[in-house]
Amino acid sequence: LFGSKFRFEPSQGVLGVGQKEKIKVSFSSDVLGDFNEDFGWQLHGTPQPLTLTVRGKVIGPTFHLDEEMLDFNRVSVAFVNSRSFHLFNTADIPFRFHMRVPGDGAGLKKEFSVTPSTGTILP
């Protein structure tokens, strides 16, 4: 399930006697859950491949807002009125967000603006 989500650089090569090579392992998954994958490298002249086991857990973001509702009360026409709230990252991983107001801008002009509308919140 997760094996295809790994990349190894370089993926092949030649080592001389006494040489070593640093292998970069990259992983990106759109699937949540535990993983335990075995990868093997076949070496010319050896009957057994070298095996590397990679394990971990892919988790999704968790977050909360400090407000359940923003009440603008009465707002004068053509005057800017602002409210604020906080978005908290409660996960052990960075959390990327993109906020928008659904349906805003369907008319002639957008009525709401969210600042910042995108970003990353570290754990």
Helices and strands as residue ranges (DSSP letters): G 3-5, E 6-9, E 24-27, E 33-41, E 50-58, E 63-65, E 87-89, E 95-98, E 118-121
